Structures are given as C-alpha cells and as structure tokens.
Amino acid sequence: MDSDYKQAKEEFVSGMTGSSITYINLISLVALSAVSLYALIRTRLPPTREIGFFFSWTILVLPMLLGMSLAANHPLYLNLLLLLAIALITRLWPRVESGTPLPLPSSQPASPSLGGRSPAVGVGAVPHGLVQEERDGKRRGRMSPLPALTTYRAHMMLMTVLAILAVDFPVFPRSLAKCETFGVSLMDLGVGSFVFSQGIVSAIPLVKDAAHLRAPLLPKLVSVTKKCVPVIALGVVRVLLVKGTEYPEHVTEYGVHWNFFITLALLPILQVILHPVFLRLPIGIVGFLVALLQQVGLTKFGMKEYVLSAHRTNLLSQNKEGIISLLGYLSIQLLGLSIGTIILPPTPSFFKRRQKAFLEQHSETRSHKRRNSNSEDNPFLASSNRNATKKDNDVEEFDIGAPRQLDKTATELCAYAILWWTFLGLTRLLKLDGRWNSDDGGVSRRMVNISYILWVVAFNVSFLLCYVVVLDLWIYADNAQTSSAAKSQLKKQQQQAVKQGGIGAGSSSPSRYAQQLNVDSPEFHQSQTQLQGQFYYGNQYSRSGSNSVVGSSSTLSLSAGNVHENPPLLLEAINAQGLPVFLLANVLTGLVNFSMSTMYMSDGRAMTVLAVYSMVCCGVPWIWTKWTGGTKTWKGKTN
C-alpha cells in the first residue's frame, strides 16, 4: 500500500471526538424497529411459507446499514418510518390465528414417556435446549432458549461487522468512528458490547452446574486456556499481517502490537481466576469493584497520564492502551456475567437459590459423612442423615428446563437498567472521571474508565430489556402462552371425564382416562416443555415438516399458525456462527481496502460495496445453516 495513502487513511480515522449518547441510542434503535417489523410480518404469513434470504436481508440488515450511512444524520426519521410500517401492519393486517381443538385420547395404552422422538414429530423436531436427558438415572432438563438474547447478540455482531468496513468510507459519519481519547461513538459502544455479550454467555456453565465455581481452579484454567489459544493465535496472525502488508492502523486504539483478539482471549482466563471470589461476593458487586479499581488506578496512581503521555520506548509502553484497558474490559465482562446468571435461567433468582442450596449442602457434607458410621446404632443420627439426603435431592430438583417467567426477567432487567443509568449520571455529576465535554474527562474507550464501563452496561441491559419486552412479551406473547392454555384445556377435559365416567369407546374407566390426561404428571410436563420449545423455535419445527407432539396415547396437535420464526433464521444463523462471521468480515474488510481507495469513493459506489459486503457476511452463515440444517457450526461440531 502506498505510504502517502496509508498516512492519509490513518488520519481519516484518527482524532475523532464522537457524538452523544442520545444520538447513538437512536441509531441503535433502528435494529429493534427492523426486527419488530420482520416479526410482525412473519406472524401474519402462513408458517408453511418460507421467507427467503433477500427479503430477510432487506428487512433486518438494510435499515441498520442505512442508519449508519445515508440516514445517519436523521436516525429519528428512519425509526419513525419503520414504526409507521409497524403501526399499519398491526392495524390492517391480522395475524394468523390458531386454535385447533386437542383430540381426546384413544383406547391405546399409555406410553411410559413423552421424551423420546416420535415418527409424527420428525427427526430433530424437538429443539435443542428443551429436551430431557437421562443422566445417572435422574432426569435433568436443558436450559430453555431465550430468543431475545439470540436476536440481541446477532444485532451486536451485525453492527460490528457493518461498521468495521463502513468506517473506511466517507458515507460513514466521522462522529460514529472510534474516539481518539474521550467521547462516545457507535464504534466505541460496539467494542464494549462485544465483551459484555461474551460475559453473558460465559454464565452458561455456572448456571448449569452449581458446583462449577467450587471446582478445582487449575483444571479450569488449563481448560479455558486451551479454548483461548486459537483466539490468541488469531491476534498474533493479525499483528503479522498488519505489519507485513503495511495496512493502515490506529495505534492509539490498543497499542503497537496489541489488538482486540488478545483482549478477548485473556478475559475468560482472568474471569476463571476470580471464581473463588464469586463464592463469597455476588458477581455484580465484584464487577463493580473492579470498575472502581480501574478508575482509582487511572486517577490516583497515574495510569491516565501514562496512557496519554508516556513515550512508546519499550514493549510495555508500546502496548499501554491494551494493557491498561484490560482491567476495565474485565469489569464489563463480569457485569455481563452477572446479567447472564439472571436471564439465562428460567427465573432471575434461580442461580442465587441454586448456589445457596449447593453451598449449604457442601458445608454439611463432612459432618454427614462422619455421622454415617454411627447412624445404624443412633436413631437421631439416622434421622439427621435422612434430612441431609433430602437437602441433596433438593439441589437436584432445580429444573433448569422449566418454562421461563419472562415477566420477572423483564422486571429484573428494568431495575438493573435504571441502576446503571443512575450510576452513570452520578459519575458525571460528581466528575469522578474528569470534566465531561472537555479534552481531559468523560467517557473514554481508550482507557476504559468507569463512565465507559457504566455506559456500555447500561446500554446493553436496556436494549436487552427492549428485545425481551417487544419480541417475547408482545409480538410472540400468544405463542409463548399457548402451552399453558393447552394444559388448562386438558385439565378441564380430565375433570369432565372423571364426572362422566369416561368418554369414547376406548375409555374403560374414569381413572384410566384421568391417568391419560394427568396434567400434573412428569410426562405431561415434558410434553409441555416440548410444546413451548415448538413456539420458541418454530422455525425448526416448520423446517422439519411437523407441528405435533405425540403424547401417551393422543397427539397434542398445534395449528400451523403458531409456528413462527423467533428468532429470525438469518439472525439465528449469524449468532450461531459468530466467530466465523467476524473473521470473514475482517478478511473482506482487508481485501476491500487493498483493492480500492475507499476514502475517496462516492456515496453511491460506497453503498453498493457495503451492500454486497453485508450480503456476503450474512449469506454465508445463511447458506451454511440451510446446508447443515442448523445442526453444525463451521468447525463441524454439533450444537
């Protein structure tokens, strides 16, 4: 690359001061408006009608691209246009309703379980995350899916993918590019949101296994380090390619050799080291304390002056931004982890209750073992051991696959959103990070100070709340509630059958019919879990060609009107292949910059390039998902 053009390109993306939080919120709101429009259209089309890639890209991706390019100066008008379309569809286009009556049971004997696959359901019809497993003779549910989280993570990835190339064109406003030192911008937010999102999903092993935090530290460190080695390798390869090809780089982002891949690789390792602390302090408090520690280091121990003024004379000072910001990014990931323990389980209090029960059980284990040797001769000790066994069983009775209580989840998220925005306001009011709107204070992604941490967390919690409320509690609410309606209807049929002494030629006795429709039985609970999964992952059912779950001796049929894509297939594919999509976007960004002078390109040509680029980044995971049926990642591992 020509040295003069390289210097001009580096100046093109340097020295930015950003915009305002309100402006960034309006641009980000375009993604929520777009997916709401898509969801309303999807629920008004027959489920047998498959939505193609181009339509999905036009509704879900194009508005986001316009929001950060041609329409970036008027994001409010773009949102109003999308909201107008939403209002018209809601008013004039009725959704596809369902209501097929549930058939009564026949005289065939009841099956022992509903957990197995049935030919009527089709191979792979039961969605992952909702089936029951047999482990050590005990039934354990998998984690119920949360479509709003999938949509949120996919949108975060899309915003990142679109911005990393769009920033090289003049059509992308400079106010959205990364700020030099202080200020807020869309790309600054994207970096922190990426880390926050990683923190959310890192809560999965903690939520699934109550003993994970107390597991030996060294094996966990070895395991997580092995998983992070490929990401570290990507960071090293990126450094070699950038230096070897003289690709334009913004040194003040992370340093001379440091890059975002290295930060992403180190954060899980640091998080595991803190596991013993999580046993004594709530994760959210630990994350906030780390944020305070980062700010104290910046203001009281000269880290701020070191980042802004120190000459790059050695390896440490050459990468001062990446090293100093690492603790701040760790805080963001820990706060994301705390949110993950709230939204991933069926109820917000699930993780706390399960962890408390496990710790109580663990603290009594040794005393119980000592009593076992004398329990046969001492009736009191025998009774105590029976109580201890009951506590052990109580820990196992936490059903992680239970139906979600999204109203409680939304309430909890709302409380945390208010909390973090309040803390951000107090930070500004008390000037803990310097004088805002000046050259020496305010939000700083470069140093990841406390105001940047609070802004990223407040934004992500707020928008995650919006996805839950708009998608799962509004647009798809009817689908999510049909399961409980079916249970209520069956219970009425059960009571009626008992009164009448059996219905139908095959019902020999009321007790047998009541047994077949026992809504309190584990078999019925499992069928309802499968039904709920059918609503949440309707796209998988529609692709499998069946909309029924076979019960003990009757088929609980659902009309096709309940089967809708939540989340949309395109967003689900992008989320499932997140890292490959991110790598593909980086490779394509490099190829585009090497093949054309992006900073001198007209808006029309720039939009053409960006449209094709976004189609490729979205089309590859779409095709892969269609080809594999959504069962494999690009690494070839089964989900």
C-alpha positions in Angstrom: 0.0 0.0 0.0 1.3 3.5 -0.9 2.8 5.2 2.1 1.1 8.5 1.4 -2.3 6.9 1.2 -1.6 4.9 4.3 -0.8 8.1 6.2 -3.9 9.8 4.8 -6.1 6.8 5.8 -4.8 6.7 9.4 -5.5 10.5 9.7 -9.0 9.8 8.2 -9.9 7.6 11.2 -8.0 9.5 13.9 -8.7 12.5 16.1 -12.4 11.8 16.5 -14.5 13.2 19.4 -17.7 11.3 18.9 -21.3 12.4 19.3 -23.9 12.0 22.0 -25.5 9.1 23.9 -29.0 10.0 22.7 -27.8 10.0 19.0 -26.2 6.6 19.4 -29.3 5.2 21.1 -31.5 6.4 18.1 -29.2 4.7 15.6 -29.1 1.5 17.6 -32.9 1.6 17.9 -33.1 1.0 14.2 -32.2 -2.6 14.7 -35.0 -3.1 17.2 -37.5 -1.4 14.9 -36.4 -3.5 12.0 -36.7 -6.9 13.8 -40.1 -5.9 15.1 -41.3 -5.2 11.6 -39.9 -8.5 10.5 -41.6 -10.3 13.4 -45.0 -8.7 12.7 -44.8 -9.7 9.0 -43.7 -13.3 9.9 -46.6 -13.8 12.3 -49.0 -12.7 9.6 -47.8 -15.1 6.9 -48.6 -18.8 6.7 -45.9 -20.8 8.5 -45.5 -23.0 5.5 -44.4 -20.0 3.5 -40.6 -19.8 3.9 -39.1 -16.3 4.0 -36.1 -16.0 1.6 -32.7 -14.6 2.2 -33.2 -11.4 0.2 -36.4 -10.4 2.0 -34.7 -11.2 5.4 -31.7 -9.1 4.5 -33.8 -6.2 3.2 -35.9 -6.0 6.4 -33.3 -6.9 9.0 -29.9 -5.7 7.7 -30.5 -2.9 5.2 -32.2 -0.5 7.7 -29.1 -0.9 10.0 -26.8 -0.2 7.1 -28.8 2.9 6.2 -28.8 4.0 9.8 -25.1 4.3 9.9 -24.6 5.7 6.4 -27.1 7.6 4.2 -29.7 8.1 7.0 -27.2 8.6 9.8 -27.9 12.3 10.1 -31.7 11.6 10.6 -32.0 8.4 12.6 -35.2 9.6 14.2 -36.9 9.9 10.8 -35.7 6.4 9.9 -37.1 5.0 13.1 -40.4 6.8 12.6 -40.7 5.3 9.1 -40.2 1.8 10.4 -42.7 2.5 13.3 -45.2 3.7 10.8 -44.9 0.5 8.8 -45.3 -1.4 12.1 -48.4 0.5 13.0 -50.0 -0.1 9.6 -49.3 -3.8 9.7 -50.6 -4.1 13.3 -53.8 -2.2 12.3 -54.6 -3.5 8.9 -53.1 -7.0 8.6 -54.4 -9.5 11.1 -52.1 -12.2 12.3 -52.5 -15.8 11.6 -54.5 -17.2 14.5 -54.6 -20.8 15.7 -56.9 -22.9 17.8 -57.1 -26.5 16.6 -59.0 -28.5 19.3 -57.0 -31.0 21.2 -58.2 -34.6 20.4 -59.4 -36.9 23.2 -57.3 -40.0 24.0 -58.0 -43.3 22.3 -58.1 -46.7 23.9 -54.4 -47.4 23.2 -52.2 -47.9 26.3 -50.2 -45.0 27.5 -46.6 -44.8 26.7 -44.2 -44.6 29.6 -42.7 -41.3 28.5 -43.0 -38.5 26.1 -39.4 -37.8 25.9 -38.5 -40.0 23.0 -38.7 -39.0 19.4 -41.9 -39.9 17.6 -42.3 -40.5 13.9 -45.0 -37.9 13.9 -42.6 -35.3 15.2 -39.8 -36.0 12.8 -36.1 -36.3 13.4 -34.7 -33.3 15.1 -38.1 -31.7 15.7 -37.6 -31.3 19.5 -35.5 -28.2 19.8 -32.1 -28.3 21.5 -32.3 -26.8 25.0 -35.7 -28.2 25.9 -35.5 -32.0 25.8 -35.0 -34.1 29.0 -31.9 -36.1 29.4 -31.3 -39.3 31.4 -28.1 -39.0 33.4 -27.2 -41.3 36.3 -30.8 -42.3 36.5 -32.1 -38.8 37.0 -34.0 -36.6 34.6 -32.3 -33.2 34.1 -33.6 -30.5 31.8 -31.5 -28.5 29.4 -31.6 -24.7 29.5 -34.6 -23.2 27.9 -33.8 -20.9 24.9 -34.2 -17.2 25.1 -34.9 -15.8 21.6 -34.4 -12.2 22.7 -30.8 -13.0 23.7 -30.1 -14.6 20.3 -31.5 -11.5 18.5 -29.6 -9.1 20.7 -26.3 -11.0 20.1 -26.9 -11.2 16.4 -27.6 -7.5 16.1 -24.5 -6.7 18.1 -22.5 -8.8 15.7 -24.2 -7.2 12.6 -23.5 -3.6 13.9 -19.8 -4.6 14.4 -19.5 -6.2 11.0 -21.1 -3.3 9.2 -19.1 -0.6 11.0 -15.6 -2.1 10.6 -15.8 -1.6 6.8 -18.2 1.4 6.6 -15.8 3.5 8.7 -13.4 3.5 5.8 -15.9 5.3 3.5 -16.9 9.0 3.7 -20.6 7.9 3.8 -20.0 6.8 7.3 -20.2 9.9 9.6 -16.9 10.6 11.4 -18.9 11.1 14.6 -19.6 7.4 14.6 -16.0 6.4 14.4 -13.9 5.5 17.4 -13.0 8.5 19.5 -9.3 9.3 20.0 -9.4 9.6 23.8 -12.7 11.0 25.2 -16.2 10.9 23.8 -18.9 8.4 22.8 -19.5 6.9 19.4 -21.2 3.9 17.8 -17.9 2.0 17.3 -16.8 2.7 20.8 -20.0 1.1 22.0 -19.6 -1.9 19.8 -16.3 -2.9 21.3 -17.7 -2.9 24.9 -20.9 -4.6 23.8 -18.9 -7.4 22.3 -17.2 -8.0 25.6 -20.5 -7.7 27.5 -22.2 -10.2 25.3 -19.3 -12.6 25.8 -19.8 -12.2 29.5 -23.5 -13.1 29.3 -22.9 -16.5 27.5 -19.9 -17.3 29.8 -22.5 -17.7 32.6 -23.8 -20.9 31.0 -21.5 -23.3 32.9 -22.2 -21.5 36.1 -26.0 -21.7 35.6 -26.0 -25.4 34.5 -23.7 -26.7 37.3 -23.9 -25.3 40.8 -20.5 -26.9 41.6 -18.7 -25.2 38.8 -17.4 -22.3 40.9 -16.0 -24.7 43.6 -14.3 -27.0 41.1 -10.5 -27.1 41.3 -9.0 -23.9 39.8 -6.1 -25.3 37.9 -8.0 -27.8 35.7 -10.4 -25.0 34.8 -7.6 -22.6 34.0 -6.0 -25.3 31.7 -9.3 -25.9 30.0 -10.2 -22.3 29.4 -6.6 -21.5 28.2 -6.8 -24.3 25.6 -10.1 -22.8 24.3 -8.5 -19.3 24.2 -5.3 -20.4 22.3 -7.0 -20.2 18.8 -8.1 -16.6 19.6 -4.6 -15.7 20.7 -3.3 -17.2 17.5 -5.7 -15.0 15.5 -4.4 -12.0 17.4 -0.8 -12.9 16.6 -1.6 -13.6 12.9 -3.4 -10.2 12.7 -0.3 -8.4 14.0 1.9 -10.2 11.5 -0.4 -9.4 8.6 -0.8 -5.8 9.5 2.9 -5.2 9.9 3.8 -7.3 6.9 1.4 -5.6 4.5 1.7 -2.1 5.9 -2.0 -2.0 6.4 -3.3 1.3 8.0 -3.6 1.0 11.7 -4.8 3.2 14.6 -2.1 2.7 17.2 -3.9 4.6 20.0 -6.7 2.0 20.0 -4.8 -0.8 21.7 -1.1 -0.2 21.0 1.6 -1.2 18.5 1.2 -5.0 18.9 -1.9 -5.4 21.0 -5.4 -5.9 19.3 -8.9 -6.8 20.3 -8.4 -10.6 19.8 -5.7 -10.6 22.5 -8.1 -8.8 24.9 -10.9 -11.3 24.1 -8.6 -14.2 24.7 -7.3 -13.1 28.1 -10.7 -12.1 29.6 -12.0 -15.7 30.2 -8.8 -16.7 31.9 -9.0 -13.7 34.3 -12.6 -14.5 34.9 -11.8 -18.1 36.0 -9.2 -16.8 38.4 -12.0 -14.9 40.2 -14.2 -17.9 40.7 -13.2 -18.4 44.4 -14.2 -14.7 44.9 -17.7 -15.4 43.4 -18.4 -17.8 46.2 -18.2 -15.0 48.8 -19.4 -12.0 46.9 -22.1 -11.5 44.2 -20.7 -11.4 40.7 -22.2 -8.0 40.0 -20.6 -6.5 43.1 -17.2 -8.0 42.1 -17.6 -6.4 38.6 -18.4 -3.0 40.0 -15.5 -3.2 42.4 -13.2 -4.0 39.5 -14.6 -0.9 37.7 -13.8 1.2 40.8 -10.3 -0.3 41.0 -9.8 0.7 37.3 -10.9 4.2 37.9 -8.8 4.6 41.1 -5.8 3.4 39.1 -6.4 5.9 36.4 -6.9 8.9 38.6 -4.8 8.2 41.7 -1.9 6.1 40.5 -1.0 7.9 37.3 -2.4 5.4 34.8 -4.3 8.1 32.9 -1.2 10.2 32.5 0.8 7.2 31.5 -1.7 6.3 28.7 -1.9 9.9 27.4 1.7 11.0 27.8 4.2 8.1 28.0 6.5 7.6 25.0 6.5 4.2 23.4 10.0 3.2 24.2 9.6 -0.5 25.2 7.2 -3.4 24.7 5.1 -2.3 27.7 4.7 1.3 26.7 4.2 0.4 23.1 1.0 -1.5 24.1 0.0 0.7 27.1 -3.6 1.1 25.9 -4.3 -2.6 25.6 -2.7 -3.4 29.0 -4.3 -0.5 30.9 -7.7 -1.2 29.5 -7.7 -4.9 30.2 -9.0 -4.5 33.8 -11.8 -2.2 32.6 -12.9 -4.8 30.0 -12.8 -7.5 32.7 -15.3 -5.4 34.7 -17.6 -5.2 31.7 -17.4 -8.9 31.2 -18.1 -9.6 34.9 -21.1 -7.3 34.8 -22.3 -9.2 31.7 -21.7 -12.4 33.5 -23.9 -11.2 36.3 -26.7 -10.4 33.9 -26.2 -13.8 32.3 -27.0 -15.5 35.6 -30.2 -13.6 35.7 -31.6 -14.0 32.1 -30.3 -17.5 31.2 -32.1 -19.5 33.9 -36.0 -19.9 34.0 -36.3 -17.2 36.7 -33.9 -14.4 37.8 -33.4 -15.8 41.2 -32.7 -19.4 40.0 -28.9 -19.0 40.1 -28.8 -17.4 43.6 -31.1 -20.0 45.1 -29.3 -22.9 43.5 -25.9 -21.6 44.5 -27.1 -21.1 48.1 -28.5 -24.6 48.2 -25.3 -26.1 46.9 -23.2 -24.1 49.4 -25.4 -25.3 52.3 -25.1 -28.8 51.1 -21.3 -28.6 50.7 -20.8 -27.2 54.1 -22.7 -30.1 55.7 -21.1 -32.9 53.6 -18.3 -33.7 56.0 -20.4 -33.8 59.1 -22.9 -36.1 57.3 -20.1 -38.5 56.4 -18.9 -38.6 60.0 -22.4 -39.5 61.1 -22.9 -42.3 58.6 -20.7 -44.7 60.5 -22.8 -44.4 63.7 -26.3 -43.9 62.1 -27.3 -47.5 62.4 -26.9 -47.5 66.2 -28.2 -44.0 66.8 -31.8 -43.2 65.6 -31.3 -39.5 66.0 -28.3 -39.6 63.6 -30.2 -41.7 61.2 -32.9 -39.1 61.1 -30.4 -36.4 60.6 -28.9 -38.3 57.6 -32.3 -38.6 56.0 -32.7 -34.9 56.3 -29.3 -34.4 54.7 -30.2 -36.7 51.9 -33.4 -34.7 51.3 -31.3 -31.5 51.0 -29.1 -33.2 48.5 -32.1 -34.1 46.5 -33.4 -30.5 46.8 -30.3 -29.2 44.9 -31.1 -31.6 42.1 -34.7 -30.6 41.9 -34.0 -27.2 40.4 -35.4 -27.6 36.9 -33.3 -25.5 34.5 -35.5 -26.6 31.7 -38.7 -25.2 33.3 -40.8 -22.6 31.3 -39.4 -19.1 31.5 -41.0 -16.4 33.6 -40.2 -13.6 31.2 -42.2 -11.0 33.1 -39.9 -11.5 36.1 -36.9 -11.4 33.9 -38.1 -8.1 32.3 -38.7 -6.6 35.7 -35.2 -7.5 36.9 -33.6 -6.1 33.7 -35.6 -2.9 34.1 -34.3 -2.5 37.7 -30.7 -3.0 36.6 -31.1 -0.7 33.7 -32.3 2.1 36.0 -29.5 1.3 38.4 -26.7 1.6 35.8 -28.0 4.7 34.1 -28.3 6.3 37.6 -24.7 5.4 38.4 -23.6 6.8 35.1 -25.4 10.1 35.9 -23.8 10.2 39.3 -20.4 9.7 37.8 -20.9 12.6 35.5 -22.5 14.8 38.3 -19.6 14.1 40.7 -17.0 14.3 37.9 -15.3 11.1 39.0 -13.7 10.8 35.6 -12.9 14.4 35.0 -14.8 17.2 33.3 -17.2 16.0 30.7 -17.3 17.6 27.2 -13.6 18.6 27.6 -10.3 17.3 26.5 -9.4 15.7 29.8 -12.6 13.9 31.1 -15.7 11.9 30.3 -16.2 8.6 28.7 -13.0 7.0 27.4 -12.9 3.7 25.5 -9.2 4.1 25.1 -8.7 3.8 28.9 -12.0 2.0 29.7 -12.7 4.3 32.6 -15.7 3.9 34.9 -18.0 6.1 32.9 -17.3 4.0 29.7 -18.0 0.8 31.7 -21.3 2.1 33.1 -22.4 3.4 29.7 -21.8 0.1 28.0 -23.5 -1.9 30.7 -26.5 0.5 30.9 -27.0 0.5 27.2 -26.8 -3.3 26.8 -29.1 -4.1 29.7 -31.6 -1.5 28.4 -31.7 -2.8 24.9 -31.8 -6.4 26.0 -34.8 -5.5 28.1 -36.4 -3.9 24.9 -35.8 -7.2 23.0 -37.5 -9.2 25.7 -40.5 -6.9 26.0 -41.1 -6.2 22.4 -40.4 -9.6 20.9 -41.2 -12.2 23.6 -43.7 -10.3 25.7 -45.6 -8.6 22.9 -45.2 -9.9 19.3 -44.6 -13.6 20.2 -46.5 -13.5 23.5 -49.5 -15.5 22.2 -47.2 -18.3 21.0 -45.4 -18.5 24.4 -48.7 -18.6 26.3 -50.4 -21.3 24.2 -48.7 -24.1 26.1 -50.4 -23.1 29.4 -53.7 -22.7 27.6 -53.4 -26.2 26.3 -52.7 -27.5 29.8 -55.8 -25.7 31.1 -58.0 -27.2 28.4 -56.7 -30.7 29.0 -57.3 -30.3 32.8 -60.9 -29.3 32.1 -61.3 -32.4 29.9 -59.8 -34.5 32.6 -62.3 -33.3 35.2 -65.2 -33.8 32.8 -64.1 -37.3 32.1 -64.0 -38.2 35.7 -67.5 -36.9 36.2 -68.9 -38.7 33.2 -67.1 -42.0 33.9 -65.1 -42.0 30.7 -65.5 -40.7 27.2 -65.3 -42.6 24.0 -65.4 -46.3 23.2 -61.8 -46.8 24.3 -62.1 -45.3 27.7 -62.8 -48.2 30.1 -62.8 -46.2 33.3 -62.6 -42.6 34.5 -59.4 -43.4 36.4 -57.7 -44.6 33.3 -58.8 -41.6 31.3 -57.7 -39.3 34.1 -54.3 -41.0 34.1 -54.0 -40.5 30.3 -54.7 -36.8 30.8 -52.8 -36.3 34.0 -51.6 -32.7 33.6 -49.5 -32.9 36.8 -47.6 -35.9 35.7 -43.9 -35.6 34.6 -44.9 -36.9 31.2 -47.3 -34.1 30.6 -44.8 -31.5 31.9 -42.3 -32.8 29.5 -44.7 -32.6 26.6 -45.5 -29.0 27.5 -41.8 -28.3 27.6 -41.6 -29.6 24.1 -44.6 -27.6 23.1 -43.1 -24.4 24.4 -39.9 -25.2 22.5 -42.1 -25.5 19.4 -43.2 -21.9 19.9 -39.8 -20.5 20.7 -38.0 -22.5 17.9 -40.9 -22.6 15.5 -38.6 -22.2 12.5 -37.0 -25.6 13.4 -40.4 -27.2 13.5 -41.6 -25.7 10.3 -38.5 -27.0 8.5 -39.0 -30.4 9.9 -42.5 -30.5 8.4 -44.4 -31.3 11.6 -46.4 -29.4 14.1 -47.3 -32.0 16.7 -46.0 -33.7 19.7 -47.2 -37.3 20.3 -48.3 -38.0 23.8 -49.1 -41.1 25.8 -52.0 -42.2 23.5 -53.0 -38.9 21.9 -51.5 -36.4 19.7 -51.3 -32.8 21.1 -51.7 -31.0 17.7 -51.0 -27.4 17.1 -52.2 -25.5 14.1 -49.6 -24.2 11.8 -50.4 -20.6 12.8 -48.4 -20.9 16.0 -45.2 -21.8 14.2 -43.2 -18.6 13.6 -39.5 -17.7 13.4 -38.4 -16.4 16.8 -35.6 -15.5 16.4 -35.5 -15.0 12.6 -33.5 -17.6 10.8 -31.0 -15.1 9.5 -30.2 -13.7 12.9 -30.1 -17.2 14.4 -27.5 -18.3 11.8 -25.4 -15.2 12.4 -25.4 -15.8 16.2 -24.6 -19.5 15.8 -21.6 -18.7 13.6 -20.5 -15.6 15.4 -16.7 -16.0 15.4 -16.5 -17.2 11.8 -18.7 -14.3 10.6 -16.4 -11.9 12.5 -13.3 -13.4 10.9 -14.9 -13.3 7.4 -15.8 -9.7 7.9 -12.2 -8.8 8.9 -10.8 -10.7 5.8 -13.3 -9.0 3.5 -12.5 -5.6 5.0 -8.9 -6.1 4.3 -9.5 -7.2 0.7 -11.7 -4.2 0.0 -9.2 -1.7 1.4 -6.4 -3.3 -0.6 -8.4 -3.3 -3.8 -9.8 0.2 -3.8 -9.3 3.7 -2.3 -12.2 3.7 0.0 -11.8 7.2 1.5 -12.2 8.8 -2.0 -15.2 6.8 -3.1 -18.6 8.4 -3.8 -21.6 7.6 -1.6 -23.3 5.7 -4.3 -20.4 3.3 -5.0 -19.7 3.0 -1.3 -23.3 1.9 -0.6 -23.0 -0.7 -3.4 -19.8 -2.1 -1.9 -21.3 -2.1 1.6 -24.5 -3.8 0.4 -22.6 -6.6 -1.4 -20.3 -7.0 1.6 -23.1 -7.3 4.0 -24.9 -9.8 1.8 -21.8 -12.0 1.7 -21.3 -11.8 5.5 -25.0 -12.7 6.0 -25.3 -15.1 3.1 -22.5 -17.4 4.2 -24.0 -18.3 7.6 -27.5 -18.5 6.0 -26.3 -21.0 3.4 -24.3 -23.0 5.9 -27.4 -23.2 8.2 -29.6 -24.3 5.3 -27.0 -26.9 4.2 -26.4 -28.4 7.6 -29.9 -28.0 8.9 -28.6 -25.8 11.7 -27.0 -28.7 13.5 -23.3 -27.9 12.9 -21.0 -25.0 13.3 -18.3 -24.2 10.7 -16.0 -26.2 12.9 -18.1 -29.2 12.3 -19.2 -29.6 15.9 -22.8 -30.5 16.7 -24.7 -27.7 18.6 
